[in-house]
């Protein structure tokens, strides 16, 4: 057991015997940052939900990218990136008189990056990132198999839903978090196999209920009290949830009533020796969050089917990984970003189908490369050994990429979501927007075409935002009043309900 002061936040953290054995096994120095600061540094290298219009630097094609138009790096549309008609730039040779991070940064700035992360099959769904197999969708992140939906994150097989996080195999859901097999749910949290409900939490097999907590296989309940079918619908109508004023009253009553119950988390199911939250089918998984099927792992967030790995954010099917963000089907990957179907990689970014690479950027189907330069197996192994020795002398080896080298501004990255830094928002000029108080109280008779013509100022962020036609049509169909906050503010509010390291 060793206690250390974090090099970044100065708070003490512990390296126990299990940690020490793991670091020795993969031959890396003990970390100098505490687990939360390591996570913050990695998240500065991932941008999920900030999208921009720009052109492909290879084809001139208009596209939606998670990289800003003024990003000081070449950006290729993913279709152009995967073609064989271009060659990734290579650094001439490693200079032992300069630091590794300096040389990597120079290569990083000239290497083409993909315009966003996509699983493909985008049908009328260009505004998405870290997502795939979407149809008629807008602002979908870290999700798959979504149809006719908007503003979703961590969702899988969802239809006709809006403003949801961590929802699986569900339809007609609005402002829901941690829901599985739901139908026609509004403002629901941690529910399974439920339908036609609003404001329920930790319920299973519940239907036609309102303001309920911890019910199982119940119907026609309000504030956990049973009602007849006629009485239930009479009271539901009286709450007038289709109006903004009625909804605000309901939210106030729900918050007051539900405060009597523990806002429990620590959902750990079918696990052995596991700590954290949102864990399923794990063994020896410590300090992990929103994960499933882990074996001998620690400090993983939003990952599935990983083994013998530490400090990972996002994706999975990875073994022997350490200090990396966005990896899939990879083996023995350290200090890397967006490494897919690759093995034996260190300090790499945006590499596909590669093995035995060190300090590389934007490679596909390559082996034994250092700073994108090709070597023989023997040359590679000898040079990597010497580079690591030099990096240990400078204190670089064992550290993830510095946040300031990321191609994303901190405010665009996921680090801002969980470790926010104050942003200066310039007030928009008067006369260029409307206040949200000018929106109609309910959607009955609302003029959708007139609403989408204007910008509105979000009272939470101070930024301007617009409503989409598809969004307003959803509100009208589901009898939901128009929200008075931007997508960004709504997302950040829901995100607090998703398990994350404290």
Secondary structure, DSSP 8 states (H G I E B T S, - for coil): -EEEE-TTT--EEEE-HHHHHHHHHHT----SS-HHHHHHHHHTT---S--EEEE-TTT--EEEESS-TT-SS-EE-HHHHTSSS------SS--TTS-HHHHHHHHHHHS-EESS-EEEEEES--SEEEEEEEES-EEEEEEEEEES-EEEES-EEEES-EEEEEEEEEEEEEEEEEEEEEEEEES-EEEEEEEEEEEEES-BS-EEEEEEES-BS-EEEETTEE--HHHHHHHHHHH-TTBHHHHHHHHHHHHHHHTTS------EES-EEEEEEEEES-EEEEEEEEEEEEEEEEEEEEEEEEEEEEEEEEEEEEEEEEEEEEEEEEEEEEEEEEEES-EEEES-EEEES-EEEES-BS-BS-EEEETTEE--HHHHHHHHHHHHHHHHHHT-TT----GGGSSS-GGGSHHHHHS----------TTS-EEGGGS-SBSTT--HHHHTTS-EE-TTT--EE---HHHHHHHHHHT----SS-HHHHHHHHHTTS----
